[in-house]
Amino acid sequence: MTVDSLRLEIPNVKTHDGMLTSYVIHNGSAEFRDVNRGRISFTHAPRSTVITYSIDDPTDVRAPFQNNLGGENGKYSYLNPFAVWSILVSKEYNQDPDLSRVEQLELEFTGYFLPFQV
């Protein structure tokens, strides 16, 4: 399974202007299994994407969600979702962010799955 896009929503976050900008960072380590259940490990530099959306309407995004993780068929591998991810909500990119009521967040991935017999 690999992913080419992700969407982030942080319920109950507040900013002064109603917009939220977040950095979502994949740590750069991934493990896959081949059809024989053999382990394949990859490492790469951390890969980040910037997600900006309206808090009142998370479908109002300022950057496309499609292929926002940087993979490219035949050139760069798409990312494994089963990895360590970091999320940064910085005062530098948000107007007075208030995370005091945040209890959870939602990451939604789209990507590819190649089924095989076990």
N, C-alpha and C positions, 0 to 999 in steps of 0.2 A: 504494500500500500504506500503510495506517495501522494503528496498534496501540492497543488499549484497555487492555491488561493486560501486566504483565511479572512474571516470577518470577526471583529471583536465588539462586544457590547458590555458595558460596565453599568449595571443597574444602580440607581441611587447616587451616582456621581453628579456633582454640580460644578459649574464654572460660571464666571461672571457673564460671559457672552453666549452661553448655551452651546458652545462647540467644545469638543474634546479631541485632543491630539495625543495619540499614544504611539510609542515604539514597541513593536513586538519582535523579539529576538530569539532565533533558533540557536542553540548553543554550539552546533557544529558537529555533533556526534550522532550517528544513526546506526542502527543494526537492522538488517533484513534477514529473511530466511529464503533460501532457494527452494525449488520444488522438492528437493530431497531433505528438506529441513536443515540444511547446512547453514551455518552462520556466516553472514557477510557483513563486515563492519566498515564504515566509512567515517572519515573525519574531514572537516573543512573549516574554513574560517566562519565565525558566527555570521548568520545572515539575518538582516533586519528589514522590516518594512514599517512605514509610517501610515497610520490609519487616523483619519480625521473625519468626524461625523457630528451631526446635530444630536444633542442629547435628547431633545424632544421627539426627534424623528430619525432613528438610527438608519433608515434607508436613504437619508440625505447625506451622502458621502462626498468628500472632496477629492478622493483619489479612487481609482477603480479597484474593486476587489478581485476582478479576474486576473489571474497570473501575477499577483502582487508579491509573490515569494521568489521570483527570479529564475525559475527553471526554464529550460528550453529544449524541446525535443531534438535529440541527436547531438546536443551540445553540452548542456548542463543538466545534472540530475535534479529531479524534483525532490522536495524534502520529505523525510519520514515524520509523520505527526507524533510518533511515540518517542519523544525526546524531551529534554529540558527546555522550557520556554521561559523567557523573562519578559515582563511587561513594565514599561516605564511611562509614568504620567508625570511630566516635569512642569514645574512652575515656569520654566523658560519658554515653553510652547503653549501654555494654557493660562487663561486669565483667572487667577485666584481659584485653583482647583481645590475642591473639598471632597475628600475620600472618606470622611468620618462615618458615613452611613452605608458604605459599600460592604457587603457581606459575601458577594460572589461575583464572578464574571463569566461571560459566555464566549467561547471560541467555537466558531463554526468553520470546518474545513471542507473544501471540495478538492477532488483529485482523482486518483486512479487506483483500481484494485484488480489484480490479476488472480483470479481463482485457480486452484489446482486441487487435484485429488489427494487425499491423505490416507 
